[in-house]
Structure formats: C-alpha cells, structure tokens
Amino acid sequence: MRFGRVDVRPLGGGPGCLLMILLSILGSIALTVLVNLALD
C-alpha cells in the first residue's frame, strides 16, 4: 500500500495482515457493545 512516497507494509506479510483485519473487526464489535451498555 502506498501513501504518496511512503510504502506501508503490514507486519508479518499475509498472516499479519489478516491478523490486523481480524483485530480491527473484533475491536469495533467490542466498542459497539461497550457503547450500547453505556447508553442503556
């Protein structure tokens, strides 16, 4: 992935990229649950 002149590579190649995607999905689900609990 390139942003201008900076080349960004996910850590650990393919598996690391999948892990980052999984972590972001889990993080967003956890945040959604926490927000729902806080608003109840």
C-alpha positions in Angstrom: 0.0 0.0 0.0 1.4 3.4 -0.9 0.6 6.8 0.5 2.5 9.3 -1.6 6.2 8.4 -1.3 5.7 6.2 1.8 5.4 2.5 1.3 3.3 0.8 4.1 3.6 -2.9 4.5 1.6 -4.9 7.0 3.6 -6.6 9.7 4.3 -10.3 9.1 3.2 -10.3 5.5 -0.1 -12.1 4.6 -0.8 -13.7 8.0 0.0 -10.4 9.8 -2.4 -8.5 7.5 -5.2 -11.0 8.2 -4.5 -10.7 11.9 -4.7 -6.9 11.8 -8.1 -7.1 10.0 -9.4 -9.6 12.5 -8.2 -7.5 15.4 -9.9 -4.4 14.0 -13.2 -6.2 13.4 -13.1 -7.6 17.0 -12.2 -4.2 18.3 -15.1 -2.5 16.6 -17.6 -5.1 17.8 -16.3 -4.7 21.4 -16.6 -0.9 21.1 -20.1 -1.2 19.8 -21.1 -3.5 22.7 -19.5 -1.1 25.3 -21.2 1.9 23.8 -24.6 0.1 23.9 -24.1 -0.9 27.5 -23.1 2.7 28.4 -26.2 4.1 26.8 -28.6 1.7 28.4 
